[in-house]
Amino acid sequence: MTDRKKPEELRSYRWFGPDDLRSSSHRSRTKQIGYAQEEFLGRPVIAIINTWNDLNSCHSHFPERVTDIKRGITAAGGFAVELPAMSLGEVLMKPTTMLYRNFLAMEVEELLRANPVDGVVLLAGCDKTTPGVLMGAVSMNLPAIFVPAGPMLRGNWRGKTLGSGTDMWRYWADRRAGKLDQAAWFEIETGIARSAGTCMTMGTAATMMSLTEALGMTLPGASAIPAVDSNHRRMASASGRRIVDMVWQDLKPTRFLTPASFQNAIAVDMAVGGSTNAIIHLVAMARRAGVPLDLDTFDRISKQVPLLANIRPSGAYLMEDFYYAGGLPALMAQLRDHLDLSAPTVSGATLGENIADAEIYNDDVIRPHNNPVKQTGGTAVLRGNLAPDGCVIKQTAIEDHLVRHRGPAVVFSNMADLKARIDDDDLPVTADSVIVLQNAGPVGAPGMPEWGQLPIPKKLLRQGVRDMVRLSDARMSGTSYGACVLHISPEAAIGGPLALVRDGDMIELDIPARRLELLIDEAEMARRRDAWTRAATPQQRGYAQLYVQHVNQAHEGCDFDFLAGPPGSTPEPVIF
Ligand code: FES
């Protein structure tokens, strides 16, 4: 047990405690809000980082959750302050929220640094908000606890269950093939998102909330509670109570974010069939925490850990079912042999203690380790002359006949080119073709949008084709599926081999062998490389300009080069 701090040792005491003019101003302005000195002086000041806004539908319950968290903080003797941070609503923000993940991380770090804060509750969930707030909090390294937004309720349409994203893509393919009319489509769009909360498939949001629990940064069982369940309110309040104790005990993120906890998170990622985006975010978070993590670690664990969560898009059910089946503690209890059970968590207990009594209540939703959905984990890492620094594929969500495939490339130089030509009936494409999209990576797009589930040409859809091999340096929504090779690194825009592919080149995908190859000889490859010139980057300004100048490649987590450095390494502000 760590020694408890004294009130005079609180970080906020530097602002509020001294008997000088500057501190008097700090006290005076806090009293201006209506607080008495006894409410804040010598008490842990807990920031609630609230990633709410009116256009982020997944976070529409956050104003109520802030009151729940504040209730817990106050009950435990802390002083709660809400610090709003940029919200990243996944669906409405363009060109992509990924462009702004690092912006949110920087904002969180600087909000915590500049203000009289002793500890923080991170309230987030929609895709990039989870890694964004965690990256910022790790770099600042004040005691922190994560409150996941929680998934929304199941969708419904004419007696069928609808899953976020996954069923939109599925039924949209039917619409494009002429099998659904507009009225039916409007019913689907109305029925698929019917409560507050994140996407309820195992998309990026549910994946990242699950991994954050596996990292030890949430209370046990928090990540799967539906957003509108009253248990979610109690979890929020309990997190508020717990962070106050964590401040007194000085329990910082670096205590929890260790090589062992990242390996635990990767094992869980594979067992839940997590979003491919999780790889980028985990690498970025690990680097912030000073933990080395490369793509080969993901692949090694992927080969060892079975897929146990029968959740769309890799399985049949949704997050609400997962919660009723026992949630993440029940799944982790099946993974005991692959986890470091001694890893500490914010609950004060070890991971092993947290899951000691966990049970499965529906063994079709959460499969026992001896009856997995699939024998291997969700994501495979591939390499080859097309991706020297690696690329990924969600191997659990593709048609079996595409696991090994060789076919001719049909190349699109950017997204505008693809949109203009993909449905052209004269496009020389068959079900055996390999569709290639260039210049959709971190620098090329910019921001590495979720364009990687490249559309299947209409003429093939009409023939009944529903999956084919597709390659890009883009990302893909975690709710998506299909034989889409993603995150090809280095990207085309900086001269990666993807930029050298031409129409008709043969490409070989071999997932069991973990290979992706462009089948041209080395001399031709060298000739094309010598002839390649970097396209002029479109003129950007402000943040976008900063982004393209400093973003790392996908295998490095797409963080900014200038944000590297051990946690807590930036000096505290001078109070004068
Ligand atoms: Fe917010 Fe999917 S759109 S989690």
Residues whose N, C-alpha, C, O or C-beta is under 5 A from the ligand:
A	BS01	FES	C58 E90 V91 G125 C126 D127 T198 C199 A205
